[in-house]
Structures are given as structure tokens and as C-alpha cells.
Amino acid sequence: DLRSSPTPRYDLLGPDFFRRGQGYPMIPVQTSRGCPRKCDFCSVPQVYGNAFRTKTVAQVVRDVEAAKAAAPGTLVLFADDNMFINRRFARELLRALIPLKIRYMAQSDIDIARDPELLSLIKDSGCMMLLVGLESLSEDTLKTVDAFKARALGGYEAGVRRIQEAGISVLGAFIVGFDGDTLETFTRIAEFVERTQVFPQVTI
């Protein structure tokens, strides 16, 4: 139950830990744990379970304020693996973040691209970049990963563009080394990156 989770002791890190150019570039805040998706490669369901649990909005605001006090001006990293999967909680939280005037990065699946109101709130609350788990550009591979991602593949490019048009950069996360991957896999990723201008993250 994350509602009993204490605020992290960011103050113990000291100001030098986040010194610009020399220290850690982001300060992490966690709003939730668990993910109902069951992606084959992912450790999150094994570590945190499939049940999506959240802190209260007031807790998150408290934690963000503590992070800001420990590292003024530092980019916040929301460490949730799929921060906006509970749309009702996400909207309430994003509205509460707007007055805090933070800049942050978060992680999501591509499904948020179908929700213009949510994208607007994400931008207005200070989001600079979203890591979006695309994983593969092969439908056969995605079917072995997660049925949701296989169904979403046809909308990857349009979804990325909608996020970008909302004023949010996209870090596209890919995985290589699946059983069906070939040298062509790298070419397809490179061409996708060139077409969409996502920032690529490629994991073996």
C-alpha cells in the first residue's frame, strides 16, 4: 500500500550530488508501482506485481516538493514504468503538478497518443520528454512480447507524431536480440528514427 510510503530522504544526498554538469542530471520521484501489462521481457510484474497501485496525489506533491528543495532546478524523473495507465489518477495528478512548475521526464506506452486532453495536461504539467516502449517494429516479434503492443504497431508513427505535436519529445525504446531479429531489424529501426525524429534507445 503506497499510501503509507514515506517521502524519500533526498536531503541526505547533498547538493553536490545534483550539481549541473558534474552530478546526477535528474532526481527520481515515484508515484505508482505495478503494471497490468504482461510484456514478456519486463521485470516489473515480477518485482512489483500486476496490480497498479498509486500514492495519493497529495503524497506525490509532497515528494516533488522535497525533491525540488534538495535539487532546485533539476529535471524530475518520474520513475514509474507506465505513469499514465490509470487515466483518472493521471489527470488528477497532472492538474496538481501544474502549479509546481517543474520540468520532468516520464515513461508511458503509445496508447496515450489517442488522448489529446491527456497529452495537453502532460505538456502543461511540465513534461519535456516521454520514454515510450516501442520494443520492436515486427508484428511477429511483438506478438511474443505482448498482444497490446502487436495491436498498436500500426499506429506507432502517427502516435509518435501526435505526442511530438503536443510539444513533448519522444525517446523511443527498442529491444534487439529477439529470436526473429535479423540485420534488417537495425535498418528498420534506423529508418523509423529518421522518419519520426525520435531519440532512440536500443537495448540488447
Buried (B, 14 or more C-beta within 10 A) or exposed (E): EBEEBEBBEBEEBEEEBBEEEEBEEBBBBBBBBBBEBEBEEBEBBEEBEEEBBBBBBEBBBBBBEBBBEBBEEBBBBBBBBBBBBBEEBBBBBBEBBEEBEBBBBBBBBBBBBEBEEBBEBBBBBBBBBBBBBBBBBBEEBBBBBBEBBBEBBEBBBEBBBBBBEBEBBBBBBBBBEBEEBEEEBEEBBEEBBEEBEBEBBBEE
